[in-house]
Amino acid sequence: MKFSIEWLKYFLETDASVQEIADKLNAIGHEVEGIEDPAEKLAGFTVAEVLTAGPHPDADKLQVLSVSTGEGEPLQVVCGAPNARAGMKGVLGVAGAVVPANGMELKKSKIRGVESNGMMCSVRELELGEEHDGIIELPADAPVGASFAEYHAASPIIDVAITPDRPDCMGVMGIARDLAAAGLGTFKPVEADEIAGEGACPVEIRTDDAEGCPAFYGRVIRGVSNGASPEWMQRRLKAAGQRPISALVDCTNYLMLAFGRPAHVYDLAKLSGPVVARRAKDGEQIEALNEKTYTLDDTMTVIADDAGVHDVAGIMGGEHSGATEATTDVLLEIAYFDPARIGVTGRKLGLTSDARTRFERGVDPEFLDEGLAILTDLIVKTCGGTPTEVVRAGQPPVEPKVVQFDPARTAKLGGVEVAEDRQRDILTALDFKVADDWTVTCPPRRHDIEGPADLVEEVVRIEGLDKVASVPLTRAPGVAKPTATPEQLVQRKLRRAAAARGLHEAVTWSFLPVPEAEHFADGADLWVLDNPISEDLKAMRPSLLPGLLTAAKRAADRGAAGARLFEIGRRYFRGEGGHSDERATLGLVLAGEKTPRGWANGKAQGFDAYDAKAEALALLEAAGAPVDNLKVMGEAGPQFHPGQSATLRLGPKKVLARFGALHPKTLKAFDIDGPVVAAEIFLDAIPAKKNAEFARSTYSPPALQPVTRDFAFLVDSAMPAGDLVKAVRGADKGRIVDARIFDRFDGQGVPEGKTSLALEVTLQPGEKSFTDEELKAISDAVVKAAAKTGAELRA
């Protein structure tokens, strides 16, 4: 929120400098984001008088002026403004001044052969408005030679970040109250006298939505003249970043920025029948002041008459009922709207405004009569007119909150010793009523006060946050105990293992576009946000692969030859009863070139399903999964290529991972060139290790060298090779330490429907070497175990 020091001093009597004010704002919790001094931009610009004006000898649209600055000889200035004439007073930029609008430094120069010693300036050139058809015309009493910055009363501007819990400081008066409580001056509240109306209000005003609009006040002012607002009002509005529009609109904006109270003005001639706060009807539409049309539903509060909706209550008015230059009679509206309802409506419509910001955070429910009186006074003084009596519909929620406070808690919770009398003075200065027994009655505008801790914060904040000493937390002596959970420890191991295998960790959004999320949802219900940060990030991810595919595509689009990405995160589902279900997962994507082209291997090689399987098995082993017991079963899902994908399971239903080449439809959906392989490891499905708390036995290498034996089996072509390997390993668990397939053959000598698989079996002797009888017994056991899978010994 921006405000000028001149505007602040309207509510605060103080001699403090701009820097002192900024420092105090920071000290009491209002972060100053910037300080701007318009006087610096206006340095070198002077109030000047045009003595003579004659035609340029070589240009029809230029004039040669003789300009007095109050001292020395008059200056010759070439000017093209149509309103430049002898006797007028304006603003002269002398040589060395910098034009605020374009940063140009003025110099003595010749224009069409005539010397010019500066420039007579327009409003736009000095960034004081948008007018640029002519130069600035100052009143006849403007002092020639005076600094224009001083004459214009240019005041420094402070930009403050107001936290959401302090809506009472969304107006300059609230800032002044806080500064006064902090000892930086004397607070000067503005209290407008009630303006008695002449005659009854000709419009019926009521609220039919007591929940959304508990209170709706209004009155009519007849005979107004809507023109430009006063210069002092425009100056303050511009300092706040608000563009002056017209006197009637500027008065409502001034009330909002000065007092934090939004209000609205309707052209009475454009209304028909009673003006009512009510629920919208499904499908009703309104063209708002931003010239956009919005479709409403029955959860939204609106202001309407017999003709239809005129205002999205508390957010934005309608285009067709606003005040114009032709407006003569107006209806003033000031109301209290439910903050939660305002927030929901604004999010549904995607509609933001200064009014919504204030109503959504919570305005002062007591500031209805006073606010209407101030607005009436502003309009009558600037636009004239005769007000009617006030109509009050409904009742605002002004019941104050009462908190029993113990001043001793300030030192305990805030860490600052503050005398009780000082605490009482601080709370009183902030408009809290403190009884002798420390029963504190809070002003209704302080929605943030919920209990004694909030009062402690108020005291410490005003006393000075810089007085809170830095105190280290107490720490138990000795070596700190580890705090990582078993799940976190597993994830650390996985990150190290994946990085060691050449994978790069990615961190992607937990939200996805709905089509991408549905592609990986497998029919499950998605969590879809009602108020996403972006329409492209609306659904919570049911898989980590979409984000990784998007990252791989982005890398490929930027010229990367290949991508090896992994991510550890959570997938999100709707569990039983609609509750959120989050599952820890590791996802990986291998895309592009596995090995680059070269003289040794020819063309570049891509990844295949076995690469994804190898990564999945290696990472499962790093996570402590019983890899030797896993079975390769079934397809990985519709996102994967059939016949080039599978799952890794502990039994028929316990799926630990899925891997394989992605389906061409998946690649097309994500607009990425294939082939691309991927894997997902479901960390929540990995069984916990038994007796994990016991230390491992000391490793000692075997004294005798291992022995290898080769076997060739005929198996059904459809049988997974892993089933044969697992059966062979289990033939003699004490002495068979490894088994691997080193050859696969289909062809001459192999029956149709059969495949020859050759295995290398590694045997490890213990205390003595194997005898021939022992080797034969082990071989027989291997053949017998393989036969249980349907395998037939070939050699």
FITI-122114 format. One line per 4 residues: for each residue x, y, z of C-alpha. Coordinates in steps of 0.25 Angstrom, whole numbers, m for minus. Layout:
X,Y,Z ~ ...
This chain:
0,0,0 ~ 5,14,m4 ~ 3,27,3 ~ 10,41,3
15,47,15 ~ 6,59,13 ~ m6,49,14 ~ 0,42,26
1,56,33 ~ m14,58,31 ~ m16,47,42 ~ m3,48,49
3,61,56 ~ 18,58,55 ~ 32,65,52 ~ 39,51,49
47,50,36 ~ 43,41,25 ~ 54,31,29 ~ 50,32,43
36,28,39 ~ 41,17,30 ~ 49,11,42 ~ 38,12,51
28,5,42 ~ 39,m7,40 ~ 40,m7,55 ~ 25,m9,58
24,m20,47 ~ 20,m12,35 ~ 30,m15,25 ~ 34,m3,16
37,m8,2 ~ 41,5,m4 ~ 42,20,m2 ~ 40,30,m14
42,45,m14 ~ 35,52,m26 ~ 43,64,m22 ~ 56,58,m27
50,56,m41 ~ 45,70,m41 ~ 59,76,m38 ~ 62,87,m48
48,90,m52 ~ 44,104,m48 ~ 31,113,m48 ~ 33,122,m60
25,133,m67 ~ 24,135,m82 ~ 27,150,m85 ~ 26,149,m100
22,139,m110 ~ 25,140,m125 ~ 25,131,m137 ~ 37,123,m141
44,128,m153 ~ 45,114,m160 ~ 34,106,m154 ~ 19,109,m154
15,100,m142 ~ 26,106,m133 ~ 27,119,m125 ~ 39,126,m119
36,130,m104 ~ 43,139,m95 ~ 42,133,m81 ~ 45,140,m68
50,131,m56 ~ 50,143,m46 ~ 64,146,m47 ~ 74,150,m58
71,152,m72 ~ 59,145,m78 ~ 62,132,m85 ~ 59,129,m100
51,116,m101 ~ 45,109,m114 ~ 32,103,m111 ~ 22,95,m119
10,95,m110 ~ m3,102,m115 ~ m7,108,m102 ~ 7,115,m100
4,130,m100 ~ 9,143,m93 ~ 5,145,m79 ~ 3,131,m75
11,124,m64 ~ 16,110,m66 ~ 27,100,m62 ~ 41,102,m69
52,91,m69 ~ 65,98,m70 ~ 78,92,m75 ~ 83,80,m67
69,76,m63 ~ 64,62,m66 ~ 50,60,m72 ~ 43,49,m63
35,43,m74 ~ 47,39,m83 ~ 60,41,m75 ~ 65,52,m85
74,62,m80 ~ 71,76,m85 ~ 82,84,m91 ~ 84,97,m99
81,94,m113 ~ 76,100,m126 ~ 63,96,m132 ~ 61,100,m147
73,110,m145 ~ 67,117,m133 ~ 74,115,m119 ~ 66,109,m108
70,109,m93 ~ 61,99,m87 ~ 47,93,m89 ~ 33,98,m85
27,85,m79 ~ 14,77,m80 ~ 7,69,m70 ~ 11,56,m76
25,60,m77 ~ 26,62,m62 ~ 18,49,m60 ~ 7,57,m53
m4,52,m62 ~ m7,48,m76 ~ m10,61,m82 ~ 0,65,m93
m8,74,m103 ~ m2,87,m97 ~ 8,92,m86 ~ 4,93,m71
m4,106,m68 ~ m2,110,m54 ~ m10,120,m46 ~ m7,135,m47
m2,135,m33 ~ 8,125,m35 ~ 22,130,m30 ~ 31,132,m42
45,126,m39 ~ 40,116,m28 ~ 44,102,m29 ~ 32,94,m36
34,83,m26 ~ 31,92,m14 ~ 20,99,m21 ~ 14,86,m25
15,81,m11 ~ 22,68,m16 ~ 23,59,m4 ~ 31,46,m2
23,33,m4 ~ 25,21,5 ~ 21,7,0 ~ 17,m2,11
14,m17,11 ~ 2,m20,20 ~ 1,m34,25 ~ m13,m41,23
m16,m41,37 ~ m16,m26,38 ~ m28,m21,30 ~ m29,m9,39
m16,m3,33 ~ m21,m4,19 ~ m24,11,20 ~ m15,23,23
m22,25,36 ~ m19,11,42 ~ m4,13,39 ~ m5,27,46
m11,20,58 ~ 0,10,59 ~ 11,20,58 ~ 4,29,68
4,17,78 ~ 18,15,75 ~ 22,29,80 ~ 24,35,67
14,46,68 ~ m1,49,72 ~ m12,42,65 ~ m23,51,59
m35,43,56 ~ m45,49,46 ~ m59,49,51 ~ m70,54,42
m82,60,48 ~ m95,53,44 ~ m101,60,32 ~ m116,62,34
m123,58,21 ~ m135,66,15 ~ m146,57,13 ~ m147,42,12
m139,34,3 ~ m147,31,m10 ~ m141,17,m12 ~ m144,5,m4
m131,m1,2 ~ m131,m15,8 ~ m123,m28,10 ~ m129,m41,6
m116,m49,9 ~ m113,m47,24 ~ m102,m57,23 ~ m94,m50,12
m98,m36,15 ~ m102,m34,29 ~ m103,m19,28 ~ m106,m10,16
m107,6,18 ~ m110,16,7 ~ m115,30,4 ~ m118,38,m9
m111,52,m12 ~ m119,60,m22 ~ m113,71,m31 ~ m98,67,m32
m89,72,m42 ~ m79,62,m46 ~ m66,68,m51 ~ m51,67,m47
m48,64,m33 ~ m40,75,m25 ~ m25,76,m27 ~ m22,72,m13
m30,59,m14 ~ m24,56,m28 ~ m10,58,m22 ~ m13,48,m11
m19,38,m20 ~ m8,38,m30 ~ 2,36,m18 ~ m5,23,m15
m4,19,m30 ~ m19,22,m32 ~ m23,29,m45 ~ m33,40,m43
m46,37,m51 ~ m57,47,m47 ~ m60,54,m34 ~ m71,44,m30
m62,32,m33 ~ m50,39,m27 ~ m58,41,m14 ~ m61,27,m12
m46,23,m15 ~ m42,33,m5 ~ m50,27,6 ~ m45,14,3
m30,18,3 ~ m31,27,14 ~ m40,19,24 ~ m39,5,18
m54,5,15 ~ m59,2,1 ~ m72,9,m4 ~ m80,10,m17
m87,21,m24 ~ m99,18,m34 ~ m105,27,m44 ~ m119,28,m38
m125,30,m52 ~ m120,16,m56 ~ m127,9,m45 ~ m141,3,m45
m149,m1,m32 ~ m143,m5,m19 ~ m128,m7,m18 ~ m125,m20,m11
m114,m29,m6 ~ m118,m43,m9 ~ m112,m56,m15 ~ m110,m57,m29
m118,m66,m38 ~ m111,m77,m45 ~ m107,m72,m59 ~ m109,m57,m56
m99,m49,m63 ~ m92,m35,m60 ~ m83,m26,m69 ~ m73,m21,m58
m66,m8,m58 ~ m54,m15,m65 ~ m63,m17,m77 ~ m63,m32,m75
m76,m41,m74 ~ m77,m51,m62 ~ m87,m62,m60 ~ m92,m63,m46
m97,m74,m37 ~ m106,m75,m25 ~ m94,m75,m15 ~ m91,m61,m19
m96,m48,m12 ~ m100,m37,m22 ~ m106,m23,m21 ~ m118,m23,m31
m131,m16,m34 ~ m143,m20,m42 ~ m135,m19,m55 ~ m124,m28,m51
m110,m29,m44 ~ m102,m16,m43 ~ m91,m20,m34 ~ m83,m33,m30
m84,m29,m15 ~ m71,m25,m9 ~ m63,m27,m21 ~ m67,m19,m33
m78,m10,m38 ~ m85,m12,m52 ~ m82,m4,m64 ~ m96,1,m67
m100,7,m54 ~ m87,15,m51 ~ m86,30,m50 ~ m83,38,m62
m81,53,m65 ~ m96,54,m68 ~ m100,48,m54 ~ m108,58,m46
m114,49,m35 ~ m106,38,m28 ~ m109,26,m18 ~ m98,24,m8
m96,10,m3 ~ m87,5,9 ~ m89,m9,14 ~ m82,m20,22
m80,m33,14 ~ m76,m46,20 ~ m61,m48,17 ~ m62,m63,14
m73,m61,4 ~ m65,m50,m3 ~ m53,m59,m4 ~ m60,m71,m10
m67,m62,m20 ~ m55,m55,m24 ~ m48,m68,m26 ~ m59,m74,m34
m60,m62,m43 ~ m45,m60,m44 ~ m48,m45,m40 ~ m39,m37,m32
m40,m22,m27 ~ m36,m13,m16 ~ m49,m14,m10 ~ m49,m30,m10
m35,m29,m3 ~ m41,m21,8 ~ m54,m28,10 ~ m48,m42,9
m38,m38,20 ~ m49,m32,28 ~ m53,m17,29 ~ m57,m10,41
m72,m13,44 ~ m74,m1,52 ~ m70,9,41 ~ m83,9,34
m90,22,39 ~ m77,29,40 ~ m72,25,27 ~ m85,29,20
m84,42,27 ~ m70,45,22 ~ m74,40,8 ~ m86,49,8
m77,61,13 ~ m67,59,2 ~ m77,58,m9 ~ m85,70,m4
m73,79,m3 ~ m67,74,m17 ~ m80,72,m25 ~ m90,80,m18
m104,74,m16 ~ m114,71,m5 ~ m114,58,3 ~ m126,50,7
m128,43,20 ~ m120,30,23 ~ m126,16,21 ~ m120,5,30
m124,m9,26 ~ m119,m20,35 ~ m109,m20,46 ~ m94,m21,45
m86,m31,54 ~ m81,m21,64 ~ m81,m30,77 ~ m67,m27,82
m57,m38,86 ~ m53,m39,101 ~ m40,m45,105 ~ m35,m47,119
m21,m43,119 ~ m9,m45,128 ~ 2,m35,126 ~ 12,m45,132
11,m53,119 ~ 18,m42,111 ~ 31,m46,117 ~ 28,m61,116
23,m61,102 ~ 30,m49,96 ~ 43,m49,103 ~ 42,m34,106
40,m28,120 ~ 30,m17,119 ~ 24,m10,131 ~ 9,m12,133
6,3,132 ~ 14,3,118 ~ 6,m9,113 ~ m7,m2,117
m3,11,110 ~ 0,3,97 ~ m13,m5,97 ~ m21,8,100
m13,15,89 ~ m17,4,79 ~ m32,7,83 ~ m33,m6,92
m41,m3,105 ~ m34,m9,117 ~ m41,m10,130 ~ m35,m10,144
m35,m26,145 ~ m28,m26,131 ~ m41,m30,124 ~ m38,m25,110
m49,m21,100 ~ m44,m21,86 ~ m49,m12,75 ~ m58,m19,65
m48,m15,53 ~ m37,m24,60 ~ m41,m37,54 ~ m27,m43,56
m29,m43,72 ~ m33,m57,76 ~ m26,m58,90 ~ m16,m53,100
m4,m57,91 ~ m9,m47,81 ~ m9,m36,91 ~ 5,m40,95
9,m38,80 ~ 2,m24,80 ~ 10,m20,92 ~ 24,m25,87
21,m20,73 ~ 19,m6,78 ~ 30,m7,89 ~ 39,m11,77
42,m24,71 ~ 57,m20,71 ~ 57,m21,86 ~ 54,m36,86
67,m42,89 ~ 73,m54,81 ~ 73,m66,91 ~ 78,m80,86
69,m91,89 ~ 73,m101,100 ~ 81,m113,96 ~ 83,m126,103
97,m129,106 ~ 104,m140,98 ~ 103,m145,84 ~ 90,m141,77
81,m153,74 ~ 77,m156,59 ~ 64,m150,56 ~ 62,m156,42
51,m166,40 ~ 53,m180,34 ~ 46,m174,21 ~ 55,m162,20
67,m171,22 ~ 63,m180,10 ~ 60,m168,2 ~ 74,m163,5
80,m176,0 ~ 72,m176,m12 ~ 77,m162,m16 ~ 91,m166,m14
89,m179,m22 ~ 82,m172,m33 ~ 92,m161,m34 ~ 103,m172,m34
97,m179,m46 ~ 97,m166,m54 ~ 83,m161,m52 ~ 80,m146,m50
70,m143,m39 ~ 58,m134,m43 ~ 48,m127,m35 ~ 35,m125,m43
21,m119,m39 ~ 12,m127,m31 ~ 1,m121,m39 ~ m2,m125,m54
m11,m121,m65 ~ m24,m129,m64 ~ m22,m137,m78 ~ m8,m141,m74
m12,m146,m60 ~ m24,m153,m66 ~ m14,m161,m75 ~ m7,m167,m63
m19,m168,m54 ~ m23,m182,m58 ~ m38,m179,m55 ~ m35,m174,m41
m42,m161,m36 ~ m33,m149,m37 ~ m31,m138,m27 ~ m35,m125,m35
m33,m112,m29 ~ m44,m102,m29 ~ m35,m90,m28 ~ m22,m94,m35
m10,m84,m36 ~ m11,m87,m51 ~ m21,m95,m60 ~ m10,m103,m65
m6,m108,m51 ~ m20,m112,m46 ~ m19,m127,m43 ~ m11,m133,m33
m1,m143,m39 ~ m5,m158,m39 ~ 9,m162,m44 ~ 23,m155,m44
25,m159,m59 ~ 17,m147,m65 ~ 26,m137,m59 ~ 38,m145,m63
34,m146,m77 ~ 31,m131,m78 ~ 45,m129,m72 ~ 51,m138,m82
44,m132,m94 ~ 48,m118,m89 ~ 63,m123,m89 ~ 61,m129,m103
55,m116,m108 ~ 68,m109,m104 ~ 77,m118,m111 ~ 80,m129,m100
84,m142,m107 ~ 79,m150,m95 ~ 72,m149,m82 ~ 74,m158,m69
64,m153,m59 ~ 59,m158,m46 ~ 50,m152,m35 ~ 46,m156,m21
32,m150,m17 ~ 18,m154,m14 ~ 6,m158,m23 ~ m8,m153,m19
m21,m161,m19 ~ m35,m161,m14 ~ m35,m172,m3 ~ m47,m178,3
m58,m168,7 ~ m52,m158,m1 ~ m40,m156,8 ~ m26,m152,2
m17,m163,0 ~ m2,m160,m2 ~ 8,m170,m6 ~ 23,m169,m6
29,m172,m20 ~ 42,m172,m28 ~ 40,m169,m43 ~ 51,m169,m54
51,m166,m69 ~ 62,m170,m79 ~ 60,m163,m92 ~ 69,m160,m104
83,m166,m106 ~ 88,m176,m97 ~ 102,m176,m104 ~ 106,m166,m115
110,m170,m129 ~ 124,m174,m131 ~ 134,m182,m139 ~ 133,m194,m130
118,m196,m129 ~ 113,m188,m141 ~ 100,m181,m139 ~ 95,m175,m126
88,m185,m117 ~ 75,m182,m110 ~ 69,m188,m97 ~ 61,m201,m96
52,m207,m86 ~ 63,m215,m80 ~ 70,m202,m77 ~ 58,m198,m69
58,m212,m62 ~ 72,m211,m58 ~ 70,m197,m52 ~ 58,m202,m44
65,m214,m39 ~ 77,m207,m35 ~ 69,m196,m27 ~ 60,m206,m21
72,m213,m16 ~ 78,m200,m10 ~ 64,m198,m3 ~ 65,m212,4
55,m219,m4 ~ 56,m234,m5 ~ 61,m234,m20 ~ 64,m249,m21
49,m252,m18 ~ 43,m242,m28 ~ 35,m248,m40 ~ 33,m241,m54
18,m241,m56 ~ 8,m235,m66 ~ 8,m222,m73 ~ 11,m209,m66
m1,m201,m70 ~ m8,m195,m82 ~ 3,m184,m82 ~ 14,m194,m85
17,m202,m98 ~ 10,m216,m98 ~ 21,m227,m99 ~ 32,m217,m95
28,m214,m80 ~ 25,m222,m68 ~ 23,m221,m52 ~ 32,m226,m41
24,m233,m31 ~ 25,m240,m18 ~ 14,m250,m21 ~ 2,m247,m30
m3,m235,m23 ~ 9,m228,m16 ~ 14,m219,m27 ~ 27,m212,m24
31,m206,m37 ~ 27,m205,m52 ~ 36,m202,m63 ~ 37,m202,m79
36,m195,m91 ~ 25,m184,m92 ~ 13,m186,m101 ~ 13,m178,m114
0,m171,m110 ~ 7,m167,m97 ~ 19,m161,m105 ~ 9,m154,m114
1,m148,m102 ~ 13,m142,m97 ~ 19,m138,m110 ~ 32,m145,m108
40,m153,m118 ~ 43,m168,m115 ~ 47,m178,m111 ~ 46,m174,m96
46,m184,m85 ~ 42,m181,m70 ~ 40,m188,m57 ~ 33,m185,m44
36,m191,m31 ~ 25,m191,m20 ~ 33,m188,m8 ~ 21,m191,1
20,m205,m4 ~ 34,m209,0 ~ 33,m218,12 ~ 41,m213,25
53,m221,28 ~ 52,m231,40 ~ 62,m229,52 ~ 67,m216,45
72,m211,59 ~ 82,m222,60 ~ 96,m219,54 ~ 101,m227,42
111,m238,44 ~ 125,m235,40 ~ 128,m238,26 ~ 139,m247,23
142,m252,9 ~ 142,m267,6 ~ 155,m274,7 ~ 153,m283,m6
150,m278,m20 ~ 136,m280,m26 ~ 132,m291,m36 ~ 124,m288,m49
115,m298,m56 ~ 107,m296,m69 ~ 93,m301,m72 ~ 84,m300,m84
69,m302,m83 ~ 58,m303,m92 ~ 46,m295,m87 ~ 33,m290,m92
35,m277,m100 ~ 25,m270,m92 ~ 31,m273,m79 ~ 38,m261,m72
53,m264,m71 ~ 53,m259,m57 ~ 45,m271,m52 ~ 56,m280,m57
67,m272,m50 ~ 59,m272,m37 ~ 56,m287,m37 ~ 71,m290,m40
76,m281,m29 ~ 66,m288,m19 ~ 72,m301,m22 ~ 83,m300,m12
82,m287,m4 ~ 94,m290,4 ~ 104,m293,m8 ~ 98,m286,m20
102,m271,m19 ~ 98,m266,m32 ~ 91,m271,m45 ~ 90,m262,m58
85,m264,m72 ~ 96,m262,m82 ~ 90,m267,m95 ~ 76,m268,m102
74,m276,m114 ~ 62,m279,m124 ~ 65,m286,m137 ~ 70,m299,m143
69,m310,m133 ~ 60,m303,m124 ~ 45,m308,m125 ~ 35,m298,m129
29,m291,m116 ~ 41,m294,m109 ~ 54,m285,m105 ~ 67,m289,m101
73,m282,m88 ~ 87,m284,m84 ~ 90,m281,m69 ~ 103,m279,m62
102,m284,m48 ~ 112,m279,m38 ~ 115,m289,m26 ~ 123,m285,m14
130,m295,m5 ~ 131,m293,10 ~ 142,m299,18 ~ 147,m309,7
147,m311,m8 ~ 135,m318,m14 ~ 136,m333,m18 ~ 131,m339,m31
120,m345,m23 ~ 116,m332,m17 ~ 116,m325,m30 ~ 108,m335,m37
97,m334,m25 ~ 96,m319,m27 ~ 95,m321,m42 ~ 84,m331,m40
77,m322,m31 ~ 78,m310,m41 ~ 72,m319,m52 ~ 61,m324,m42
57,m310,m38 ~ 57,m305,m53 ~ 48,m316,m56 ~ 37,m311,m47
36,m299,m56 ~ 34,m308,m68 ~ 49,m306,m72 ~ 56,m318,m79
71,m320,m78 ~ 77,m318,m92 ~ 92,m318,m89
